[in-house]
Amino acid sequence: MMAVSSACKDGSKVAMDNGKYVRYTPEQVEALERLYHECPKPSSLRRQQLIRECPILSNIEPKQIKVWFQNRRCREKQRKEASRLQGVNRKLTAMNKLLMEENDRLQKQVSQLVYENSFFRQQTQNATLATTDTSCESVVTSGQRHLTPQHPPRDASPAGLLSIAEETLAEFLSKATGTAVEWVQMPGMKPGPDSIGIVAISHGCPGVAARACGLVGLEPARVAEILKDRLSWFRDCRTVDVLNVMSTGNGGTIELLYMQLYAPTTLAPGRDFWLLRYTSLLEDGSLVVCERSLNNTQNGPAMPPVQHFVRADMLPSGYLIRPCEGGGSIIHIVDHMVLEPWSVPEVLRPLYESSMLLAQRTTMAALRHLRQISQEVSQPSVTGWGRRPAALRALSQRLSKGFNEAVNGFADDGWSMLESDGIDDVTLLVNSSPSKMMGANLGYNNNGFPSMNSSVLCAKASMLLQNVPPAILLRFLREHRSEWADSSIDAYSAAAIKAGPCSLPGVRPGGGFGGQFMEVIKLENMGYYRDDMTIPGDVFLLQLCSGVDEHAVGTSAELVFAPIDASFSDDAPILPSGFRIIPLDSSSDAASPNRTLDLASALEVGTTANKAAGDNAGNSGSTKSVMTIAFQFAFEVHLQENIATMARQYVRSIIASVQRVSLALSPSRFGSHNAFHLPPGTPEAQTLARWISNSYRFYLGVELLKCEGSESILKSLWHHSDAVLCCSLKALPVFTFANQAGLDMLETTLVALQDITLEKIFDDNGKKTLCTEFPQIMQQGFMCIQGGICLSSMGRPVSYERAVAWKVLNEEESAHCICFMFINWSFV
């Protein structure tokens, strides 16, 4: 049946080229819909097959069916876009409401500060010079009424616990939505629909405190359930034991908890808490979960001190979860703790006095976890590893927990300390518990059964770093493993955990979650020993990385990895090792994201260099940080002495490598022209840039650089769009200098550049061409190279349109080095 209409209003009509529409019966639409869900874009043959298989479509031409599918895809696209826009609109509406509430709270805080300032001035004017005047005390305390007073012992009977719970609820709400704490915005955090939320840290209150507000696409009850399960999202949490539960008359629940937190470094003990947790429903439908310590109670249950832990104090904290119009929740998180910094060395006390660190490791971690769960619920998918995100999260949790166990080495986890060799820089522990070694494959007895006489040795150490941002150092350790790792030890570790050579299909990066990302890295052709035989093969490491964003202020950074076998099952045994770098003090400005690359201004001579040094120092982000190193090795018991010696030497070599790299990456290295050291015999960068430019003009007859105004030759060379690299005149030439584009092309830094040989970046054809034409460069002075393929230091192929090589002459007109320029390069 044909009908003329101005528009197609539903799926039962399809527009034709002549302006008419085909009206389909419900049965025909049902048949087409079935096919659409199977194949949204069927081929011509498939459409003809459909007509043959469905008699009810026999009276419709293939062209008409093609148009129906086109319209159907268009409607599906419009529906998805409308749904997306509705979601964005709901998010913006909720965010607007959240910002308005935050604005109201800030206005109240401003009014309060104005009042207190006026009161302070009046009292100051009326105060006498007598030191005994008590009005001064009232002046001081009037602005500090948010401080938690020192109460006498509280009654911990059921009635007393309910009183404490109600008091905790009121104090928590005054922090979450009121002005009980003076909150300042977290540096670098900008609220918006795509941000994690509004994050603030405390100013002028006891202990450390952080507050976050955000939107999540989960219902309040589900949010509360997730947040109460701290072990699922808080990586620093070792254990949470619920010791008692009681219901309240208003429908709430009071729980008594004992919680332990791992220490972040080997130089400090862990923290534990004896807590009351109160869950209740407010009159407006909001769900509240609030907590506080019960350290000063009587007439009720108590928790005695626990060895190797320092009892910390949690001031009223928790979660306010409100239902959001259109679904989801608006959540307010407050964390407020006194972490007893007196119990650690003075240099480490900033770790326990930093509200920013608390916000990053606890408050924001909770918000990120909720957003990740929400995303998984709305967009269920399977990752490139063939695993669902929940499985990957569990795997990353095992990596973090295993690393924390190694750093802390608690006796109840099976760890015992070995005697020192007289130098206490590296601590060795051994763990022989069966649960630790479950799945490790270290050898077989005469009957063919796995040997049970196996253990794990952990070598750990901590060191203080100066003037190097954690993110930049960690990124270097991740990208340049050969600078610090021993390939034979990597192979040994892999052999202890797998039964045969790996055959994983290449490197498969995992998705980011919780501010982290996970990846599998392949160390090619390592080989390993087993039963006195060398078995060739590749070593695969499962690696978890976090904190590599240089824009984040004061962020701790971690690189944790473990060898994996070919099966790579979710419950496979893993022995995590790695690095953790935590800033000890931070500036208000983020570290420069191009610290290791943007060196042009820092390489200037004279007064310009001093100015650059000052600028870099001001933006360095972290001036001090503590690095914790922990490496685990599986071994058979009779090899303990040998493995202990090897582990000590290995960790000490890593410490030396880290110190060398840290010195090279430190901003002070680039603060003056004397600080930047090229290889012996190499001139200063400014002079080298002039030689490169003059030699190019001499041999090719044109200018390489176009310096404008006061711009230096070095700065022009550094920012040149093409990759410019210099290599030495040795039997095996190595690179000595590269501009910004050259470092980007080779995926390296100036520090690591000097370990890259010229032949390493060319493929076989490139090496043949280089060997054939290299004498021409020395005789003629230059050579033009046709386009081809080269390799970065990470093994990635790089194509270039053409290249030019020329001899660089010094002041005496003798050859100093060879310079290559790769024109119009790009990664393949």
N, C-alpha and C positions, 0 to 999 in steps of 0.2 A: 504494500500500500504506500503510495507516494503522497507527500503533502508539502506545501510551500510554507515556510516559516522564516522569520527574521533571525532567529538564533537557535542553537542547539541547547536545549535546557536540561537534558538528561542523557544517560547512556543508551536509551532506546532509539535515539535519532543520530544519524551520521550525515554531515553536510557533504554534498556532492559539488563538483566543479560548476555545474549549471545553476547553482543556487537552490536546488531541491534537496530534500532530506529523505533518507530511507528510515522508515519506522520498523523496529524489530519487535517481535513478540517476546514476552517474558522468557519463554523457553530458549529462544535464540540468544538473548542476552545472557542467560545462565550458562549456556554452552561457551560463549565467547569469554565470559568471566573466568570459567574454569581454565581455559587455555591461557588466559592472560596471567593468572597466578602461577602457571607452570612455566610460561615463556612470554615475558612482556613484549618482546620484539621478535615475533616469528618470521622466518624467511618466507620467500614466495612459495617454495615447495611445501613448507609446513602449512601455509594457509590453504593451499590446494588440497593437501592431505586432510585437513580439517573439514573441508567441504565434502570430501568423499566419505569421511567417517561419520559425519553428522547429517543425516537426511534433512533435518529441519533447516539447515543452512544451504541446501541445494539450490534454492531460488535466488541466492545472493551472489553477486559477482565478486571475484577475488579482489578487485580494486576497491569495492565498497568495504570489504572486511579490512583491507589495509588502512583505509581512512578511519574505521572504527578504532583500530589499535592505536593510531596516531592520536586521536582525540582522547582515548583512554589514558595514554601515557601523559598527555597534557594535563588532564584532570588530576592525575595522581601527583604530578609535580606541583600543581597549584595547591592541592590539599596539603602536601608536606610543607610548602612554603608558608601557607596560612597557619598551619600548626606551629611552625617555628616562630613566626611573628607573634602569635598569641603567647607562646612561652616567653619570648623576649619581653613582651608587654607586661606579662604577669611579674616577671623578674624586676623590671624597671619600676613597676608600681610598688612592689614590696620594698625595693631598695630605696625608693623615694620616701616611703613611710619610715623606714629605718633611719634615714638621714634626718628627717624632720624630728624624730624622737631624739636623735643624737644632738641636733641643734638646740632643742629645748633643754636637754641636760646641760649642755655647755653654757646656755644663757643663765641657768640656775647657778652654775658654778661661778660664772663671772659676777653675778649679783652677790653671791656669798663672799667672793674675794674682795669686791668693792666694800662690802659691809665690814669685813674683818680689817681691811686697810684703814678705813675711817676710824674704827674702834681703836686700832693700834696707834694712830696719830693722836687721838684724843687722850689715850692713856699716857702716851709719851709726854705730851704737853703738861699733864697734871702730875707726872711723876716727880718726886724730889730726888735729890742727890744721895739720899740715905740708901745704903746697900741693903738694909733690912726691910725696905718697903716691899710688902707682899704683892703690890699691884703689878710688879714686874712678872711675878709668877703667873698671875692671871692673864697677862698679855701673852706670855709664851704659850700657855696651854690653850688659850682661846682659839688659836689657829690650828691646834693639833687635836681637836676633839675626835678625829677619826682614828686616833691611835687606840689599839685594843688595850684596855687597862689590865693590870695584873690582878686577876680575881683570886680570892681564897679558894681552897679546894672545893670543887663542885660536887654536888650529890649525884652519884651515878646509879641510883635506884631507878626503876622504870619511870616513876613520876619525874625524877630529876632529869633523866635522859630526854623525856618529852619536853621539859622546860628548856634544856640545852638546844634541842632540835628547833624549837620555835624561835629561839633567840638567834640561832645560826641562820635560819631562813630570813629573818628580818635584816640581819647584817649583810647577808649575801645580796639581797635585793637592793639594798642601799648602795652597794658597790656596782652591781650590774646596770642599774638604771638611774641611780641617784648620784650624789656628790660626796659620798663617804671617802672616796679616794680621788686625788687629783690625777686625772689621766692625761697623758700627752700622746699625740699620734706617733705610731711606730715609724721611724725614719725609713723612707723608701716605699711606704705602703700608700697606694692611691685607691680609694674606694671607687667602685664602678660595677656594672653588670657582669663583667668577666673577671673581676678581682676575687680574691679569696674572701674578702670581707673588710670590715673596719677593725683595725688592730691598734691597740693602745697599750702603753706601758706606764707604770706608776711613777710618780714624782713626789718625793718627800714623805713616804710612808714606811713603816717598819718592814723589814724583809724585802722580798721581791714580789712583784705582782704584774699580771698581764690580763688584758681584757680583749675579747673579740666578739664581733657581731657579724652574722652572715645569714645567707639563705641556703637552704638545702631542700632538695625535692623528695623528702621523706616525711612521713607522718610523725608527730611528736612522740608517740609511744615507741616507734622504731628507733628514733634518734636517741631516746633515753636508754633503750636496751643496748645500743651500740656503745654509747659513751660509758656506761657502767661497766662494760667489759674492757677494762683498761689493757689487759694483756693483748687484745687484738689490734690495738692501734698505737699504744705508747711503747716505743722501742726501749726506753730506759727502765721499764717496769719489769722486775724480776718475778714477783709473785704478789697475788692479792688473795687473802684468805678471809672469807665471811665467817665470823665466829659466832654471831648471834643475830637473830632476826626477830623483830616484834612489830605487831601492827598497832596503829594508833586509832583512837576513836573517830578521827576525821577522815578515815580511809587512807591515811598515809602509811609509810613503812619506815622503821628505824633499823639500821644495820650497824653492827660493830665490825670494823675491818682492821686487818693488819696488812700493811703494804710495805714491800721492800723495793728500793730503786738501786740499779747498778751505779757504781761510780764511773764517771766518764773517762778517768785516767788511772794509771797504776799508782799514782802518788796520793790518792785520797781514799778514804773508806766509803762504803755505800751509805745510803740514807734509808731509814725506815720510819713508818708512821703508824700510830694507834688512833684510828679514826671513827667518828660517828658519821653515818651517811643517812640523810633524811630525804625521802621521796614523797612528794605531796602534789595535790592538784589545787590550783588557785580558783577563786570564784569566776574569773574571766575565762576559764578553760585552759590556762597555761599550765604546763607541767614543769615542776622544779625538782632538781636533784642537787642538794647542797651537802657540803661536808665540812668538818673541822676536827682538829685534834682533840683527844681526850687525855692529855698528859697530866692534867692537874685535877684528878677526880678522887672520890672516896665512896665507900659503901656500895661498890659495884665491881664489875669485872675490870681487870687491869692487864697490861702487857709489860712484863719485866724487860729490862734492856737485853739486847741480843748481841752476841760477840761479833766483831768486825763491822758493826753498823752503828751509826750515830743517829740518835733519835731526833728527828726534825719536827717542826711544828707547822701544821697547816692551819692558817687562819681562814675564817669563813669563805668558802669558794664553792663553785658548782656551775650548774647549767640551768638557764631559764629558756624553756622551749615553748613557743607560742604557735598555734596553727595559723597558717597563711591562707588568705583568700585564694581560691583556685587550686589548692593543694600545696603540700610541702609545709615547711616550718621556718620560722624566724628564730634564730638561736643566739643567746648571749652566753658567753663563756667567761668565767673569772677564775684565775689561778692566783693564789696568794699564799706564799710560804716563807718561813724563816728557816734557812738551810744550814744554820750554825757554821758560818765560815771560820770561826775560831779553831775548828778541828783540823784544818788543812794548812800546809805551809803558806806563808804570807803571799808568795808570788801567785798562788792558785786561788786566792780568795775572790778575785773578780768572777771566777766561775760560779760562785755561790752568792754573789752580790749583784748579778746582772739580770735585770728584768727583761732585757732584750733576749738574752739566751733562754730564759724561761718561756718567753713568748714563742720563740722559734721551735724549741724542742718539745714543748707540751701543748700550749694553747693553739698554735697554728697547726700542729700535727693533728689535733682532734678535728679541726675544721676541714683540713685537707682529706682526712679519712672519710668523713661524712660525704663530702662532695664526690669522692671517688665511688663510694657505695651507691650514691644517687645516680651517678652516670651509668654504672653497671646495670642498675635496675631499669633505667629508661632505655638503654641501648645495649641489651645483652649481646655478647659477641665472643668469639673464640680468637685468641691472638695468633700471631704468626708461629708461635711455638706449639700450636695445637692444644693450648691450655686456656681455660677461662681465667679472667682476671683474679678471681678469688684464689685460684691455685697459685698464681704468680705471687700474690700478696703473702700467702702462707710460706712460699719458698723464700721470699725476701725477709720475712720475719725470722725464719730459721737461720739465715745468714747473720742477721743482726744479733739475734740471741746467742748464737755460737761465738760471735766475736766478743760480745759483752762478757760471756762466761770466761773466755780466755783472758780478757783484760783483768777481771776481778779475781778469778782463781779461788772461789770459795771452797772450803774443805768439804762442806756437805754436798758439793757437786763431784767430789772424788779427787780434787786436786791436792797435791802435796809438794812442798818446795824442796828443790835440790840444793846442795851446798854450793856456795859461791866459789869461784876460782881465785878470789882475792880482790877482784874488781867488781864493784856492785852496780855497774852501769846496766847490765842485762840480768833479768831475773828468769830463772828456769823453774818450771813446774811440770809434774808428771801426773797423768790421770790414767789409771788402769781399770776403771769401772766398766763392766760389760756394756752398759747402755751407751757409753761414749764410743766404744769400738764396734758397735753393732753394724755389720755390713762391710767393715774394712777387710781388705783382702791382702794380707801380708805374707802369706806362705801356707804351706800344706805339710801335714805330718806324713809319716810313711804309709798310712792307710788311705791317704787321699782326702782326708777331712781337713777343713781349715784349722790352722793353728790358733789356739786361744791365748797363747802367751804373748799378747800384743798390748801396746799402750800408746798413749798420745803424749808428746812433749810439747810444751808451749814456751817459747822464748819471747819475752816482752820487755819493753823499755819505754820511757817517756823522756822527751827533750824539749827545751825551750827554744823557740824560734823568734828571731827579731826581724822586723821590717819586711816581711813577705806575706801578702794576703793569702789566707788559707785556700781560697778557690783557685788561685793561679798555681800555687804549688801542687795542689791535688790534681789539677788538670794536666800538669806536666808529668806527674807520676803515672797517670793513666795513659797518656798518649806516648810516653817514651819509656816503656817498661825496661828496655835494654840498658837504660842509664843506671838502674839500681838492682835489677833482678839477676839472679844466677840461673841460667837455663838448665843446668844439670840438676839443681835443687827443685826447680819446677817439674822436671821429668820424674825425679824421685817421688815427689808428693803425689803426682798423678798415678804412678805405679802402685802406690800404697792404697789407692782407692778404687782401682778398676781392674778388671780381669783380662783385658786385652786391648789392642789398639783401638782408638776412637774412630768413628766413622760418621760423626755428625755432619750434616750437609751445610758446612760453612758457618759464617757468623750470622747470628739471627738476633738482632736487637729487640729487646722487649719494650713494651709501652711504659711511659712514665706514670708513676702513681705516688701520691703522698710526698711530692717534692723530690722523688728519687727516680732513677731509671735502672733497669737491669739489662744485661747483655751477656752474650756468650762470646768470648774471645778465643781465637785459635793461635797457638804457638806452633808453627809448622816444623815438621821433621825433627822434633826434639829427641824422640826415642827414650827408652828407660830400661832399667835393669830388672830382670826377674829370673830367679833360679839360675843365677850366674850367666845369664844370656842377655845380650843387648837386643831389645825388640824395637825396631824402628816404628815411628808413628807420630801423630800430632797430639799435642796436649791441649785440652779444652778447659777453660776456666769459666765458671759462672760468676759474674761480677756485678756488684751492687754499688752504685755511685750516687752521691748526693752532695749538694753544696757547691757545685761548680759554676754557679751563676755569680760573676764578679759584680753585678749590679746590686746584689743583696748586701746589706750592711751588717757586719759583725756575725755572719753566718758561719756555723761550724760545717766542716766538710769531712766526708768519709769515703773511703775506697775499700770495700771488703770483697774478697774473692775466695773461691774454693774450687779445687779440681773436681771435675765430674766425669762420669763414665758414659759409654755409648747409650746405655738405656735411659739415663737421665730421668728416672722415675721421681714422682713427687716425694716419696719417702726414702730416696737414695741417701746413703751416708755422706755428710759433708763436713769438712774441717775448715772453717773460715779463718782466714788471716787477713791482715790489712793495716790501714792507717786511719787515724782519726785526728783531725786538727781543729782545735777550739780556740777562738780568739779570746785573749785575756783583757783587752781594752779596745774600744772602737771609737772612731770619730763619727760625727753626724753626717758626713758625706760618704757616699759609696766609693769603693775603690775603682780606679780607672779600669774599664774593661779591656783596654788595649795595653796593659802594663808591659807585657813581654814583646809586643809588636811595634807600638808607636814610639820609636826611639829617636826620631829625627831631632826633636827639640832638645832631648837630653844629651845628645852627642855634640851639641854646639860647644864652641870654646869661648873663653872669656866670661864676661858678665852674663851673657845669655845662658850659659850653663848653670850658673848659680841660681838664676831665676827659675830655670826648669827644675832644679833640685828642690827649690822651695815649693813649687807647685805640686811636684810629685809627692813630697812629704805631706802636704796638706790633704792629699786625696788618697793616701795610702790605705785608708780604711782601718786596718789592724796593725799596730806597731809591735805587739807581742802576742804570741800564741803558744799553746802547748800541743805537741804532737805525741800521740800514743801509738806505738807499734806493737803488734802481737802476731806471731807466726806459729802455726801448729804443724807438727810433724808426726805422722804415724810410724811406729817402728816395732820391731820385735825386741823382747826384753833383753836378750843377750847383747843387743847392739846399743844399749842405753848410753854407755859412756861415749862411744863414737858419735852418736847422734847429738848428744849434749854439746860436745866440742864443736861439731859442725854448726849447730844452731847458734851458739854464742858468736862464732866467727861471722856467720852470715848476717845476723842482726847488727853486729858492730859495723860490718861493711855497708849495710843499708843506712845506718846512722851517718857514716862518713859521706855517703853519696848524697843523702838529703841535705847535710850541712853544705856540701859543695854547690848543690843546685840552689839552695836557699840564698846563699851568698850571691850567686849569679843573677837570681831573679829579684833581689832586693832593689828597691828604688834607688838606694844610695850608690848602687853600681853605676847608675846612669846620671848621677848628680853632677859630675864634672868630667872633663875630658880625660883626667888621669884615672878615673875609676873604670873606664871601659877598656879592657885589654883584649886586643886581637892577638893571634899567635905571634911568637917571636919573629922579628924582622918585618912585621906588618906595620905600616904607618898609622897615624891617627885617622879616624874615619873622615874628617874634613879633608885632609890631604889626599887620602885615597880617592875620594869622590872627585877631586880636581884632576888627579891623574887619569881616572877613568874617562872623564869628559874630554880632556885634552887629547888623549890617545885615540878616542873615537873620531874626533875632528881631523886628526892627523892622517888616519888610515882611510876613512870613508869620505872625507871632504864635506861633511855636514855636521850641524850641531846636534848633540844628543839631548842636551837640556836647554830649556828656555827659562832662564831665571828672570823674574820680574821684580823691579825695585830692589829692596833690601833682602830679598829671599836668598838664602844661601844655596850653594851648589849641592851640599849634602841633603838639605831639605827637599830640593827639587828631585834629586836622585831617589831619595827615600819614597816619595810619593809618585814616582813615575808609574804610568799605567801598565807598562810591560815588566816582566820579571827580569831583573838584572842580578846576576850571580858571578862572584869571583872565585877562582880556584887556584891553588898553588901550582908552582912549576916543579912538581916532584914526579918520581917514577909512577906513583899512584896518587894522582891529584885529589886533593880534598878541598871542599868549599871553605872559604875564609870569610866571606861577606855576602850579604844579600839584602836587597831593599824589601819594602813591605810586600810588594807583589811576589817577589821571589820566595819569601818565607811562607806566604799563603799557598803558592804553588807546590812547594815541597812539604807543606803541612808540618812545619817545624818552627823552632825559635833560634835566635842568634846563639844561644848557649849550645843547643844540640846540633846546630848546623855544621860545626867543625868536626863532627864525627861521621859526616856523610861524604863518601867518595864520589868522584865524577861519574865513574862507570856504573855506580849503583842506580843512577836515575835513568839510564838508557836501557831499552830492550836490546835483543840480539842484533837487529839491523842497525840500531843506533850506535852500538858499540863498534860494529864493523866500519861504519862510516867515520866514526871518530878516530879509529886507529889509522884509517887510510888518509884522512884529511888533516890530522893534527900537525904533521910536519909542515903543511902549507901555511898554517897559522904562524908558525915560528919563522918561516922564510918570508912569506908575503906580508905578514902582519895582521891579516884578517881573513875571514872565510864566511861565505853565506851558506846556510844549511837549509835544505828543503824541509817542508813541514813533515811532522811525524808524531810519534807517541813517545812520551817519557813517563817516568813513575815518580810519585811522591814518596816521602819517607815512610808513609803508611801503606805503600804498595798500590795506591790508587792510580789508574792510568790518566795521563794528562795529554791532551792533544794541543799542538801549537801550529799556527799557520806557516811560520818560518822562524828561523833563528839566525843570529849574527854572533860571531865570535871574533874577538880582536885581542891583540897583545897590549897589555897595559905597561907603559913606560914610566919610569921614575924620573927624578930631576936630572940624573946622569944619563938619561935616555937608554938605560938598560932595562931588560924585561923584568918586571916585578911579579906579574901574575897574568892569567888569562881571564877575560871577562866574556860571559855569555849573556845574550839578551833574547828571551823567548817572547815572540810577538803574537798577540791575540791567542793566548792560551786559555784553556777551559778544561774542567774535569769531564771525562767521558762518562 
